[in-house]
């Protein structure tokens, strides 16, 4: 196999192997929650996931939502015994 062929195959594999995952939880003053998390695999869908997540966050911020800490449990999520609170 020629070096140029190897380079082309490598470039194609890398283009297919691209991936992205975002995590953005939004909440408004009334406590309504929206998850703007998106994921994508491949040369087209990885950037698309990032764009969709960013657009989701921007639209919700314009509507009065704010980001919630990713490590904090959402209000609708059941509490576990490990957290010291009853479900």
C-alpha positions in Angstrom: 0.0 0.0 0.0 1.3 3.4 -1.0 1.9 6.1 1.7 -0.7 8.4 0.1 -3.3 5.6 0.4 -2.4 5.0 4.0 -2.9 8.7 4.7 -6.2 8.8 2.9 -7.5 5.8 4.9 -6.3 7.3 8.1 -8.0 10.6 7.3 -11.3 8.8 6.5 -11.2 6.7 9.7 -10.5 9.8 11.8 -13.4 11.7 10.1 -15.8 8.8 10.9 -14.5 8.4 14.5 -15.1 11.9 15.6 -17.6 12.2 18.5 -19.0 14.9 20.8 -21.2 14.9 23.9 -22.5 18.0 25.7 -24.3 18.3 29.0 -26.4 21.4 29.8 -29.2 21.4 32.3 -31.4 24.5 32.4 -33.9 25.7 35.0 -36.3 28.7 35.2 -37.6 30.6 38.2 -40.6 28.4 38.6 -38.5 25.3 38.8 -39.2 23.9 35.3 -36.2 22.0 34.0 -34.9 21.3 30.5 -32.0 19.1 29.4 -30.0 20.5 26.5 -27.6 17.6 26.4 -26.8 16.3 22.9 -24.4 13.8 21.4 -23.1 13.0 17.9 -20.7 10.6 16.2 -19.0 11.2 12.9 -17.7 14.1 10.9 -21.2 15.6 10.4 -23.0 14.7 13.6 -20.4 15.6 16.2 -20.4 19.3 15.2 -24.1 19.2 14.7 -24.5 18.0 18.3 -22.5 21.0 19.6 -24.4 23.5 17.5 -27.8 22.1 18.6 -26.8 22.2 22.3 -25.5 25.7 22.0 -28.7 26.9 20.3 -30.8 25.2 22.9 -29.0 27.0 25.7 -29.2 30.3 24.0 -32.9 30.1 23.3 -33.6 29.0 26.9 -31.5 31.8 28.4 -33.5 34.3 26.3 -36.6 32.7 27.8 -35.3 33.3 31.3 -33.7 29.9 32.1 -30.3 29.6 33.7 -27.8 26.8 33.8 -27.9 24.3 36.7 -24.7 22.8 38.1 -24.1 19.5 36.2 -23.2 17.7 39.5 -26.3 18.9 41.4 -29.3 16.5 41.2 -32.3 17.9 39.3 -35.3 18.7 41.5 -37.4 16.0 39.7 -34.7 13.4 40.3 -35.5 11.0 43.2 -33.1 11.3 46.2 -31.3 8.2 47.2 -30.5 6.8 50.7 -26.8 7.5 50.0 -27.5 11.2 49.9 -29.0 11.1 53.4 -32.5 12.0 52.1 -35.6 9.9 51.6 -36.9 9.4 48.1 
